[in-house]
Amino acid sequence: MSFYETSSKNKRDRILHAALMLFRSKGYFKTSVHDIREQADVSIGLIYRYFKNKEEIAQTLYQELSEDVFVNIEKNIAQHTNTHDRCRAIMAYYAQLTEDFPEVVDFIFFTRHKEILPTAPPVCTGKIQGLIRQTIQEGIKNGELRPMSPAAAGPSFLGGMMRLIHLRLMGVVQEPLPTLLEEMWESAWRAVKA
């Protein structure tokens, strides 16, 4: 994750990280710019030097985190030559991401973006979903996946995993998701394989 990976976070990164953590713990609407200032240990003026308002902080978070996830999924699937392995790599990546950065997964996939980012495109139409859709369409074309509408194939493949991620983030599922990967994978693959 871009602003997570630096060993000494610059002030802009500290602001983004603080906002993300607060959005997850308090919620977007209950988090103020002053809360972010306090959590990031910066001046209010510095926040406004980087961002116009809280909405711009949320937009920046969404854009940067989505881009990071996209790049990582792209790298993961590039290491594999068939749809089976590419799809499994996507699932493994999401399972590990949920454990390593739960606040990132929560913000990207489960925040009600239309409420806080009314001009942002829906998550399901972004680059991440486009890449997954392309992977699925290639699998249908090459015969690894059964012929079906890509609109139905995506949820058939990822729906169960997304629900498990959501349950894990809520604390209902106690086991780390990577330990459930094989079971998640077998169920997902059975739903779409040829």
C-alpha positions in Angstrom: 0.0 0.0 0.0 1.5 3.3 -1.1 1.4 5.3 2.1 1.9 2.2 4.2 5.1 1.1 2.6 7.4 3.9 3.6 9.4 3.4 6.7 9.3 7.1 7.7 5.9 8.3 6.6 5.8 11.9 5.3 3.2 14.2 6.7 0.8 13.7 3.8 1.0 9.9 4.2 0.4 10.3 8.0 -2.8 12.3 7.2 -4.0 9.7 4.8 -3.2 6.8 7.2 -4.9 8.6 10.1 -8.0 9.4 8.1 -8.3 5.7 6.9 -8.0 4.4 10.5 -10.5 6.9 11.8 -13.0 6.3 8.9 -12.9 2.6 9.9 -13.1 3.1 13.7 -15.5 6.0 13.9 -17.0 6.1 10.4 -16.6 8.7 7.8 -19.4 11.0 8.9 -18.4 11.0 12.6 -14.7 11.7 11.7 -13.8 15.4 11.6 -10.8 17.1 10.0 -9.8 18.0 13.6 -9.9 14.3 14.5 -7.6 13.5 11.6 -5.3 16.4 12.6 -5.0 15.0 16.1 -4.5 11.4 15.0 -1.9 12.4 12.4 -0.2 14.8 14.8 0.0 17.6 12.3 -1.4 21.1 12.2 -4.9 21.9 10.7 -3.2 24.2 8.2 -1.0 21.4 6.9 -4.1 19.2 6.3 -5.6 22.1 4.3 -2.3 22.6 2.4 -2.6 19.0 1.1 -6.4 18.6 0.9 -9.4 20.9 0.4 -11.6 19.0 2.8 -12.4 15.6 4.2 -14.1 14.5 0.9 -10.9 15.1 -0.9 -9.0 13.1 1.7 -11.5 10.2 1.1 -11.2 10.6 -2.7 -7.4 10.5 -2.5 -7.6 7.4 -0.3 -9.9 5.6 -2.7 -7.9 6.5 -5.8 -4.5 5.5 -4.3 -5.6 2.4 -2.5 -7.6 1.2 -5.5 -4.6 1.8 -7.8 -2.3 -0.2 -5.4 -4.7 -3.1 -5.3 -5.0 -3.1 -9.1 -1.2 -3.1 -9.5 -0.8 -6.0 -7.0 -3.6 -8.1 -8.6 -2.0 -7.4 -12.0 1.4 -8.6 -10.8 -0.1 -11.7 -9.2 -2.0 -12.8 -12.2 0.9 -12.1 -14.5 2.8 -14.9 -12.7 0.3 -17.5 -14.0 -0.6 -18.7 -17.4 -4.0 -20.3 -16.9 -7.3 -19.0 -15.6 -7.4 -21.5 -12.7 -4.2 -20.2 -11.2 -4.9 -16.6 -12.0 -8.2 -16.7 -10.2 -6.8 -18.5 -7.3 -4.0 -15.9 -7.0 -6.7 -13.2 -6.9 -8.4 -14.9 -4.1 -5.2 -15.6 -2.2 -4.2 -11.9 -2.6 -7.6 -10.7 -1.2 -7.4 -13.1 1.7 -3.9 -11.9 2.7 -4.8 -8.3 2.1 -7.7 -8.6 4.5 -5.4 -9.9 7.2 -2.6 -7.4 6.6 -4.6 -4.3 5.9 -8.3 -4.8 7.0 -8.9 -1.1 7.0 -7.9 -0.9 3.3 -10.3 -3.8 2.3 -13.0 -2.3 4.4 -12.7 1.1 2.8 -12.3 0.0 -0.8 -15.1 -2.7 -0.8 -17.5 -2.0 2.0 -17.7 1.8 2.5 -20.8 3.3 1.0 -18.9 5.3 -1.6 -22.0 7.0 -3.1 -22.6 8.7 0.2 -19.1 10.0 0.7 -17.8 10.1 -2.9 -20.9 10.9 -5.0 -18.9 11.5 -8.2 -16.7 8.4 -7.9 -17.5 5.5 -10.2 -18.9 2.4 -8.4 -16.3 -0.1 -7.2 -17.8 -2.7 -9.5 -16.9 -0.6 -12.6 -13.4 0.3 -11.7 -10.0 -1.0 -12.9 -9.9 -3.8 -10.3 -13.2 -5.3 -11.4 -12.3 -4.8 -15.1 -9.1 -6.8 -14.6 -11.0 -9.6 -12.9 -13.8 -9.5 -15.5 -11.1 -9.8 -18.2 -9.5 -12.8 -16.5 -12.9 -14.5 -16.3 -13.8 -13.7 -19.9 -10.5 -15.2 -21.0 -11.3 -18.3 -19.0 -14.7 -18.6 -20.7 -13.1 -18.1 -24.1 -10.4 -20.7 -23.6 -12.8 -23.2 -22.1 -11.6 -23.4 -18.5 -14.8 -21.7 -17.3 -18.2 -22.7 -18.4 -20.0 -20.5 -20.8 -21.9 -17.9 -18.7 -22.6 -14.3 -18.6 -19.5 -12.4 -17.2 -22.0 -10.5 -15.1 -23.0 -13.7 -13.4 -19.5 -15.3 -13.4 -17.9 -12.6 -11.3 -20.3 -12.8 -8.4 -20.3 -16.6 -8.7 -16.6 -16.7 -8.4 -16.0 -13.9 -5.8 -19.3 -13.6 -4.0 -18.6 -16.2 -1.3 -15.2 -14.8 -0.7 -16.5 -11.3 -0.4 -19.0 -12.4 2.2 -16.3 -14.2 4.2 -14.1 -11.1 4.0 -17.0 -9.0 5.3 -17.7 -11.5 8.1 -14.0 -11.5 9.0 -13.9 -7.7 9.1 -17.0 -7.7 11.4 -15.2 -10.2 13.7 -17.7 -13.0 13.1 -15.2 -15.3 11.3 -12.3 -15.8 13.8 -9.9 -17.8 11.6 -7.5 -15.9 9.4 -8.7 -16.0 5.8 -5.5 -17.5 4.4 -6.3 -20.6 6.5 -9.7 -20.9 4.8 -8.3 -20.3 1.3 -8.5 -23.9 0.1 -12.2 -24.2 1.1 -13.0 -20.8 -0.4 -11.2 -21.6 -3.6 -12.8 -25.0 -4.1 -16.3 -23.6 -3.7 -15.6 -20.7 -6.0 -13.9 -22.8 -8.7 -16.7 -25.4 -8.6 -19.2 -22.5 -9.3 -17.5 -21.4 -12.5 -15.3 -24.2 -13.9 -16.2 -25.9 -17.2 
